[in-house]
Amino acid sequence: MGNTIEATGLELSYGSTRALAGVDLAAPEGTVLGVLGPNGAGKTTAVRVLATLLRADAGSARVCGHDVATEPHRVRELIGLTGQYASVDEDLTGRQNLG
């Protein structure tokens, strides 16, 4: 079994603000990955890099075996992404919103 998500040494800065400083992570196939941290820790930035919405300044990332920098179209064909507050009904569970 391989990794669905692999990131090594991800770095990204906005001017003098360093949003990602060498992020490494892996999510084995068939698992759920939770990314926790305080506001400003880079969680959303890392997800945006993995979803091909942002390009990292350094490091590498693969999703479902495809490089997010060189194969963004293929990554986008394979994933879905929604924000925390983009649900149909905020009283429904995540599973109910997807159903």
Secondary structure by P-SEA (a helix, b strand, c coil): ccccbbbcbbbbbcccccccccccccccccbbbbbbbccccaaaaaaaaaaccccccccccccccccccccaaaaaacccccccccccccccccccccc
